[in-house]
Amino acid sequence: MITTKRLAAVAALAVAGAIALAGCSGSSGGSPSVASAAPTHLKGTVSLWHFFSDREAKVIQSVVDDFEKKYPDVKVDVHSGQDDEKLTKAIAAGKSVDVGVSYSTDIVGSFCSSGAFLDLSPYIKRDGVDLNQLSATTKSYTEFDGTRCAMPMLADVYGLYYNKDLLAKFGYSAPPKTLTELEDMAVKMTTYNADGSIKTLGFNPLMGWAENAAAHYGPAADAQWLTKDGKSAISSSPGWTQLIQWQSAFVKRIGYDKLNAFSAGLGQEFSADNAFQTGQVAMNLDGEWRVAFIKDQKPGLNYGTAPFPTADDHTDLYGGGYITGNIAGIGKGSKNPELAWALLKYLTTDTDAIVKLANGLGNVPTTKDALGSSNLSLPPQFQTFLDVMQSPHSATTPPSPVGAGYQQTFNDFWTKYQSGSGGDLQAGLKNVDKQINDALALTTGP
């Protein structure tokens, strides 16, 4: 799963990785030498590096077992628990990473431009892989600057979770569809202790709390990250100004200090004491993985899911949301690129494999056939995320050679602004643009 808690670490890692890997392999790894036809018989050992652990690693292993049954002369050497930092270091050190799986689309810009992951286009063209099986969003976050160096391996999709019992208590029978409705409902549903402190919260608007991040809010107002020439669009995209003004006014309406104090006393996001699961927060922005957490940690919770509300003047976008996900590619040091491609293709294009991964991991499939499969076995609340995945109004963050650095820069400003210490909004956004453009310029030098 992808969470905002990883953004800062991924941002720093991606920038360092981009520079280090570019130094090792130049600006691009180019297209690998590919046989004119796919091998008729696969034989040998291929390595798979992934970040999953414990129960989730067993799900990955079950699909690997299926691959080995299909190709009995192939042995997959699985390296589990390998996060992005370990993966980046292994590739930079020249280790033979045949297939590497990352939890973040934010590494795609640096991995494609540096050649850390091989260009997959020759394999895709040779084997006739139908990329139309992928949505425009997933296609966009698995390539950079014309180089497709990755394939999507399940997706993370965001939406609104709401406590049906709490909504009914305050007279609501349906979730909000606009940001104004979300705010008004949340304020009405917020209760206070005798000393004026917050007891329960309708919706926590604090930037930086749980999954509250610029990227996850952006699709609600059609907010754009980059201009056509690849520069930062933060100050020039009206959606960002609209979202910040809405969110900061929402915070002020309840009280920044009260929200901070309340948030500090809440349980950890991925524990059984998650504030939505305990009923301390009635509505919450979260990813599809929360469905699985609730099933395991709070099975009796009466809740529903819906697309996240849109800005009042963007109701045509309702039904969309933010999409990101796991990506996989072939490491530049692969000693077995044909075997690596066979495994990568199986994990990311075979419908049965994708459905098995989705059912086991509780993430969203990334191909049209898998999304429509009758073998998907997920709770009813998961349907929202399947629908958002297929919505033409969904969006993602564009791959960049600075990884998530541009997102972190913006999040840092927004977090400061909501406290009332961010100064003039437009001046601040223009400064964010400058910081992002300066960072981008460092990656395009000689």
Secondary structure, 3 states (H helix, E strand, C coil): CCCHHHHHHHHHHHHHHHHHHHHHHCCCCCCCCCCCCCCCCCCEEEEEECCCCHHHHHHHHHHHHHHHHHCCCEEEEEECCCCHHHHHHHHHCCCCCCEEEECCHHHHHHHHHHCCECCCHHHHHHHCCCHHHCCHHHHHCCEECCEECCEEEEEEEEEEEEEHHHHHHCCCCCCCCEHHHHHHHHHHHCEECCCCCEEEEEECCCCCCCCCCHHHHHHHHCCCCECCCCCECCCCCHHHHHHHHHHHHHHHHHCHHHHHHHHHCCCCCCCCCCHHHHCCEEEEEEECHHHHHHHHHCCCCCEEEECCCECHHHHHHCCCCEEEEEEEEEECCCCCHHHHHHHHHHHHHCHHHHHHHHHHHCCECCCHHHHCCCCCCCCHHHHHHHHHHHCCCCECCCCCCCCCHHHHHHHHHHHHHHCCCCCCHHHHHHHHHHHHHHHHHHCCCC
